[in-house]
Amino acid sequence: MIKSSKIYIAGHRGLVGSAILKNLEAKGYSNFVTRTHKALDLTDSTAVANFFALEKPEYVFLAAAKVGGIVANNTYRADFIYANLMIQNNVIHQAYLHGVKKLLFLGSTCIYPKNCPQPMKEDYLLTDVLEYTNEPYAIAKIAGIKMCESYNLQYGTNFISVMPTNLYGPNDNFDLEKSHVLPALVRKMHLGKALENNDWEGIRKDLDRLPIEGVNGSSEKDVIYSILDKYGIQQKEDAVYLEIWGSGKPMREFLWSEDMADACVFLMENRDFKDCYADGTKEIRNTHINIGTGKDIAIKDLGEVIKKTVGFKGTLFFNTDKPDGTLKKLTDPSKLHQLGWKHTIELGEGVAKAYQWYTR
């Protein structure tokens, strides 16, 4: 890419896309094409075709996706597989038809088997069954990888797939109905801290910014108490208890979203599809690239890190009636390291930056 290249970032308002846009702007790129979901529905084949014909982007970052946590993935299974397949199919196919020079497709490490050997190498893809709760989403992302590989092999395109580990950072989803574990815990502990300090101004301000199931800062106290209790923020006498799903034993890896963006831009600037597999390979597969830290932490310990950062003094309660999910999910980022990139933000610093962003 050169600084004047026309770059389309699909999903530029989300956690991933906004970080990529920010990184590109900082590096001096300025010729961007963006569309909100309202302006362009990427599940609409005709609309996407018309968009590519009109704008003719040279480079594409495909960061748009329908995403959510365990509850959302397991509840809206049809929505997740349909929306993600349609988005990918439309954007990747139109990128081919309109001669896009390079495309970077973003997936997730949930593509790996439920009982995958640890740490997870790219070669472990499709070696066993998937985690049931997010199987539809994972299958869609696997299809995206294979679509990029197949178009490259048949049509000579230059499409790269990357699989980031669990991300967090600016523009994260803090909606307690749909958020992932780290942003959910940051917000829950922020609300828990306000509750134990009897800071109703802070609670109402938080709910006005992001209502929970329609409950906002104007709601009556008993309604607010009820919705907080539903999401595991409970006040008993003078103490506040905060529920975390599962045993706290599962190990998870977390990557600062702006680090992820830097890895994506690095690959787009410096690496091609041919760099994603060994020379002389007869069956070209598993060309995707893990983006991660190679370090993980128990959910229980993550809770303590966030608790200390936020200043919440209450009690963390682990609800073992709720699912743990996969007990360990750690990426092997060796391939990315060999390609020339490594993360810079460690978890403690990242959590502090995430909380600072949320309370800005």
Buried (B, 14 or more C-beta within 10 A) or exposed (E): BEEEBBBBBBBBBBBBBBBBBBBBEEEEBEBBBBBEEEEBBBBBBEBBBEBBEEEEBBBBBBBBBBBBBBBBBBEBBEBBBBBBBBBBBBBBBBBBEBEBBBBBBBBBBBBBBBEBBBBBBBEBBBEEEBBBBBBBBBBBBBBBBBBBBBBBEEEEBBBBBBBBBBBBBBBBBBBBEBBBBBBBBBBBBBBBBBBBBEBEEBBBEBBEEBBBEEBBBEBEEEEBBEBBEBBBBBBEEEEBBBBBBBBBEBBBBBBBBBBBBBBBBBBBBEBEBEBBBEEEEEEBBBBBBBBBBBBBBBBBEBBEBBBBBBEBBBBBEBEEEBBBBBBBBBBBBEBBEEBEBEBEBEBEEBBBBBBEBBEE
